[in-house]
């Protein structure tokens, strides 16, 4: 199931799918609004558009924590959340966007997933 309201975001989703066809879900998200610009899921139990809104709050809270700690000169590259069977990766891009990726931890190597997102995040700028 794929959704796209933004050509650049839709293209990034397709390219990530080409590189990680076994992914569980993926979305390109606007950090300001929490809205998904494009998404895809291979699992009926995960709605990446709903997850996008919640993960936007994760990003915003980490940004607030960094400001409170006065971590000037630092930027968030990605946020990793490991579950018992899944890896959730938030890769921040410029222009207040991020890519949200869910993969099965038994099917996908974390280093490969991070590299795929790093390669495609630049296309959102």
C-alpha atoms as an extended CHARMM CRD file, in Angstrom:
* protein
*
       125  EXT
         1         1  UNK       CA              0.0000000000        0.0000000000        0.0000000000  PROA      1               0.0000000000
         2         2  UNK       CA              1.5760000000        3.2770000000       -1.0710000000  PROA      2               0.0000000000
         3         3  UNK       CA              0.5240000000        6.8820000000       -0.7600000000  PROA      3               0.0000000000
         4         4  UNK       CA              2.1610000000        9.9320000000       -2.2690000000  PROA      4               0.0000000000
         5         5  UNK       CA              1.2980000000       13.5960000000       -2.1830000000  PROA      5               0.0000000000
         6         6  UNK       CA              4.7760000000       14.8680000000       -2.9650000000  PROA      6               0.0000000000
         7         7  UNK       CA              6.7590000000       13.8390000000       -6.0640000000  PROA      7               0.0000000000
         8         8  UNK       CA             10.2220000000       14.0430000000       -4.4450000000  PROA      8               0.0000000000
         9         9  UNK       CA              9.0050000000       12.1620000000       -1.3750000000  PROA      9               0.0000000000
        10        10  UNK       CA              7.2770000000        9.5280000000       -3.4950000000  PROA      10              0.0000000000
        11        11  UNK       CA             10.4530000000        9.0180000000       -5.5100000000  PROA      11              0.0000000000
        12        12  UNK       CA             12.5060000000        8.5960000000       -2.3190000000  PROA      12              0.0000000000
        13        13  UNK       CA             10.0130000000        5.9980000000       -1.0340000000  PROA      13              0.0000000000
        14        14  UNK       CA             10.2820000000        4.0490000000       -4.2980000000  PROA      14              0.0000000000
        15        15  UNK       CA             14.0870000000        4.1440000000       -4.2300000000  PROA      15              0.0000000000
        16        16  UNK       CA             14.1690000000        2.9230000000       -0.6270000000  PROA      16              0.0000000000
        17        17  UNK       CA             11.7790000000        0.0970000000       -1.5990000000  PROA      17              0.0000000000
        18        18  UNK       CA             14.1270000000       -0.8250000000       -4.4410000000  PROA      18              0.0000000000
        19        19  UNK       CA             17.0340000000       -1.0440000000       -1.9670000000  PROA      19              0.0000000000
        20        20  UNK       CA             15.1170000000       -2.6430000000        0.9330000000  PROA      20              0.0000000000
        21        21  UNK       CA             12.1900000000       -4.5940000000       -0.5800000000  PROA      21              0.0000000000
        22        22  UNK       CA             11.7410000000       -6.5570000000        2.6530000000  PROA      22              0.0000000000
        23        23  UNK       CA             11.0660000000       -3.4280000000        4.7450000000  PROA      23              0.0000000000
        24        24  UNK       CA              7.9950000000       -3.3690000000        6.9840000000  PROA      24              0.0000000000
        25        25  UNK       CA              7.0680000000        0.2990000000        6.4740000000  PROA      25              0.0000000000
        26        26  UNK       CA              8.5390000000        3.6060000000        5.3650000000  PROA      26              0.0000000000
        27        27  UNK       CA              7.3990000000        7.2300000000        5.2750000000  PROA      27              0.0000000000
        28        28  UNK       CA              8.7730000000       10.6420000000        4.4150000000  PROA      28              0.0000000000
        29        29  UNK       CA              7.5080000000       13.0240000000        7.0840000000  PROA      29              0.0000000000
        30        30  UNK       CA              7.2220000000       16.7990000000        7.4470000000  PROA      30              0.0000000000
        31        31  UNK       CA              8.6560000000       17.5620000000       10.8960000000  PROA      31              0.0000000000
        32        32  UNK       CA              6.6360000000       20.7740000000       11.3360000000  PROA      32              0.0000000000
        33        33  UNK       CA              3.1990000000       19.2540000000       10.7560000000  PROA      33              0.0000000000
        34        34  UNK       CA              3.7880000000       15.5660000000       11.4700000000  PROA      34              0.0000000000
        35        35  UNK       CA              2.1310000000       14.7580000000        8.1590000000  PROA      35              0.0000000000
        36        36  UNK       CA              3.3950000000       11.9990000000        5.9460000000  PROA      36              0.0000000000
        37        37  UNK       CA              4.3530000000       13.2910000000        2.4880000000  PROA      37              0.0000000000
        38        38  UNK       CA              4.6030000000        9.7630000000        1.0710000000  PROA      38              0.0000000000
        39        39  UNK       CA              4.5130000000        6.3150000000        2.6260000000  PROA      39              0.0000000000
        40        40  UNK       CA              4.4290000000        2.5900000000        1.9970000000  PROA      40              0.0000000000
        41        41  UNK       CA              3.7340000000       -0.4330000000        4.1670000000  PROA      41              0.0000000000
        42        42  UNK       CA              4.1470000000       -4.1550000000        3.6310000000  PROA      42              0.0000000000
        43        43  UNK       CA              2.3180000000       -4.8920000000        6.8840000000  PROA      43              0.0000000000
        44        44  UNK       CA             -1.3980000000       -4.3520000000        7.4970000000  PROA      44              0.0000000000
        45        45  UNK       CA             -0.6640000000       -3.8850000000       11.2060000000  PROA      45              0.0000000000
        46        46  UNK       CA              1.5690000000       -0.8100000000       10.7450000000  PROA      46              0.0000000000
        47        47  UNK       CA              0.1400000000        2.4290000000        9.4220000000  PROA      47              0.0000000000
        48        48  UNK       CA              3.1760000000        4.6010000000        8.6170000000  PROA      48              0.0000000000
        49        49  UNK       CA              1.0400000000        7.7370000000        8.3660000000  PROA      49              0.0000000000
        50        50  UNK       CA             -0.1560000000        7.3510000000       11.9670000000  PROA      50              0.0000000000
        51        51  UNK       CA              3.3520000000        6.4720000000       13.1110000000  PROA      51              0.0000000000
        52        52  UNK       CA              4.6650000000        9.5860000000       11.3460000000  PROA      52              0.0000000000
        53        53  UNK       CA              2.7120000000       11.8680000000       13.6560000000  PROA      53              0.0000000000
        54        54  UNK       CA              3.9340000000       10.1220000000       16.8080000000  PROA      54              0.0000000000
        55        55  UNK       CA              7.5340000000        9.9490000000       15.6160000000  PROA      55              0.0000000000
        56        56  UNK       CA              7.4550000000       13.6710000000       14.8650000000  PROA      56              0.0000000000
        57        57  UNK       CA              6.9910000000       14.1530000000       18.6010000000  PROA      57              0.0000000000
        58        58  UNK       CA             10.0450000000       11.9460000000       19.2650000000  PROA      58              0.0000000000
        59        59  UNK       CA             12.1250000000       14.1840000000       16.9970000000  PROA      59              0.0000000000
        60        60  UNK       CA             10.7800000000       17.3970000000       18.5480000000  PROA      60              0.0000000000
        61        61  UNK       CA             11.3820000000       16.1700000000       22.1080000000  PROA      61              0.0000000000
        62        62  UNK       CA             14.9770000000       15.2180000000       21.2810000000  PROA      62              0.0000000000
        63        63  UNK       CA             15.5080000000       18.6680000000       19.7650000000  PROA      63              0.0000000000
        64        64  UNK       CA             14.1410000000       20.2490000000       22.9730000000  PROA      64              0.0000000000
        65        65  UNK       CA             16.4300000000       18.0650000000       25.0980000000  PROA      65              0.0000000000
        66        66  UNK       CA             19.4330000000       19.0980000000       23.0230000000  PROA      66              0.0000000000
        67        67  UNK       CA             18.4990000000       22.7710000000       23.4600000000  PROA      67              0.0000000000
        68        68  UNK       CA             18.0900000000       22.2990000000       27.2180000000  PROA      68              0.0000000000
        69        69  UNK       CA             21.5260000000       20.6620000000       27.3700000000  PROA      69              0.0000000000
        70        70  UNK       CA             22.9560000000       23.5020000000       25.2640000000  PROA      70              0.0000000000
        71        71  UNK       CA             24.3820000000       21.0900000000       22.7070000000  PROA      71              0.0000000000
        72        72  UNK       CA             25.1760000000       23.8660000000       20.2530000000  PROA      72              0.0000000000
        73        73  UNK       CA             26.8330000000       22.8220000000       17.0370000000  PROA      73              0.0000000000
        74        74  UNK       CA             25.2280000000       19.3800000000       17.2260000000  PROA      74              0.0000000000
        75        75  UNK       CA             22.5100000000       18.1400000000       14.9100000000  PROA      75              0.0000000000
        76        76  UNK       CA             20.5000000000       14.9490000000       14.9920000000  PROA      76              0.0000000000
        77        77  UNK       CA             21.5250000000       12.6090000000       12.2070000000  PROA      77              0.0000000000
        78        78  UNK       CA             19.2170000000        9.7420000000       13.0780000000  PROA      78              0.0000000000
        79        79  UNK       CA             17.2790000000        8.2430000000       15.9580000000  PROA      79              0.0000000000
        80        80  UNK       CA             17.3010000000        4.4860000000       16.4870000000  PROA      80              0.0000000000
        81        81  UNK       CA             14.5800000000        2.6100000000       18.3390000000  PROA      81              0.0000000000
        82        82  UNK       CA             15.0850000000       -1.1190000000       18.7120000000  PROA      82              0.0000000000
        83        83  UNK       CA             12.1460000000       -3.3370000000       19.5720000000  PROA      83              0.0000000000
        84        84  UNK       CA             12.3160000000       -7.0600000000       20.2410000000  PROA      84              0.0000000000
        85        85  UNK       CA             11.7250000000       -7.9090000000       16.5570000000  PROA      85              0.0000000000
        86        86  UNK       CA             11.9070000000       -4.5890000000       14.7220000000  PROA      86              0.0000000000
        87        87  UNK       CA             14.2430000000       -1.6840000000       14.1060000000  PROA      87              0.0000000000
        88        88  UNK       CA             12.6580000000        1.7710000000       13.7820000000  PROA      88              0.0000000000
        89        89  UNK       CA             15.0020000000        4.3490000000       12.2860000000  PROA      89              0.0000000000
        90        90  UNK       CA             14.3230000000        8.0760000000       11.9270000000  PROA      90              0.0000000000
        91        91  UNK       CA             16.7510000000        9.7190000000        9.4920000000  PROA      91              0.0000000000
        92        92  UNK       CA             16.6040000000       13.5040000000        9.5990000000  PROA      92              0.0000000000
        93        93  UNK       CA             17.0410000000       15.4710000000        6.3980000000  PROA      93              0.0000000000
        94        94  UNK       CA             17.2430000000       19.1880000000        5.7920000000  PROA      94              0.0000000000
        95        95  UNK       CA             14.1520000000       21.3250000000        5.2100000000  PROA      95              0.0000000000
        96        96  UNK       CA             12.3730000000       19.9030000000        8.2840000000  PROA      96              0.0000000000
        97        97  UNK       CA             11.7980000000       16.4190000000        6.9010000000  PROA      97              0.0000000000
        98        98  UNK       CA             12.7210000000       12.9420000000        8.0610000000  PROA      98              0.0000000000
        99        99  UNK       CA             12.4590000000        9.4050000000        6.7840000000  PROA      99              0.0000000000
       100       100  UNK       CA             10.8020000000        6.8690000000        9.0790000000  PROA      100             0.0000000000
       101       101  UNK       CA             11.7960000000        3.2650000000        8.3900000000  PROA      101             0.0000000000
       102       102  UNK       CA             10.6460000000        0.0240000000       10.0140000000  PROA      102             0.0000000000
       103       103  UNK       CA             12.4760000000       -3.2180000000        9.2740000000  PROA      103             0.0000000000
       104       104  UNK       CA             12.4660000000       -6.6750000000       10.8030000000  PROA      104             0.0000000000
       105       105  UNK       CA             15.6440000000       -7.0200000000       12.8460000000  PROA      105             0.0000000000
       106       106  UNK       CA             16.1720000000      -10.5860000000       11.6050000000  PROA      106             0.0000000000
       107       107  UNK       CA             15.8570000000       -9.6110000000        7.9230000000  PROA      107             0.0000000000
       108       108  UNK       CA             17.8180000000       -6.3520000000        7.7050000000  PROA      108             0.0000000000
       109       109  UNK       CA             21.2630000000       -5.3230000000        8.8710000000  PROA      109             0.0000000000
       110       110  UNK       CA             21.2020000000       -2.0070000000       10.7430000000  PROA      110             0.0000000000
       111       111  UNK       CA             24.2940000000       -0.6860000000        8.9690000000  PROA      111             0.0000000000
       112       112  UNK       CA             22.7390000000       -1.3670000000        5.5750000000  PROA      112             0.0000000000
       113       113  UNK       CA             19.4590000000        0.2980000000        6.5780000000  PROA      113             0.0000000000
       114       114  UNK       CA             21.3110000000        3.3840000000        7.8310000000  PROA      114             0.0000000000
       115       115  UNK       CA             23.3620000000        3.6020000000        4.6400000000  PROA      115             0.0000000000
       116       116  UNK       CA             20.2520000000        3.3130000000        2.4440000000  PROA      116             0.0000000000
       117       117  UNK       CA             18.5600000000        6.1450000000        4.3490000000  PROA      117             0.0000000000
       118       118  UNK       CA             21.7210000000        8.2800000000        4.2920000000  PROA      118             0.0000000000
       119       119  UNK       CA             21.9270000000        7.8640000000        0.5140000000  PROA      119             0.0000000000
       120       120  UNK       CA             18.2980000000        8.8630000000       -0.0710000000  PROA      120             0.0000000000
       121       121  UNK       CA             17.8100000000       11.6160000000        2.5320000000  PROA      121             0.0000000000
       122       122  UNK       CA             19.8010000000       14.0810000000        0.4090000000  PROA      122             0.0000000000
       123       123  UNK       CA             17.1580000000       13.8330000000       -2.3380000000  PROA      123             0.0000000000
       124       124  UNK       CA             14.6420000000       15.4800000000        0.0170000000  PROA      124             0.0000000000
       125       125  UNK       CA             16.6640000000       18.6920000000        0.3010000000  PROA      125             0.0000000000
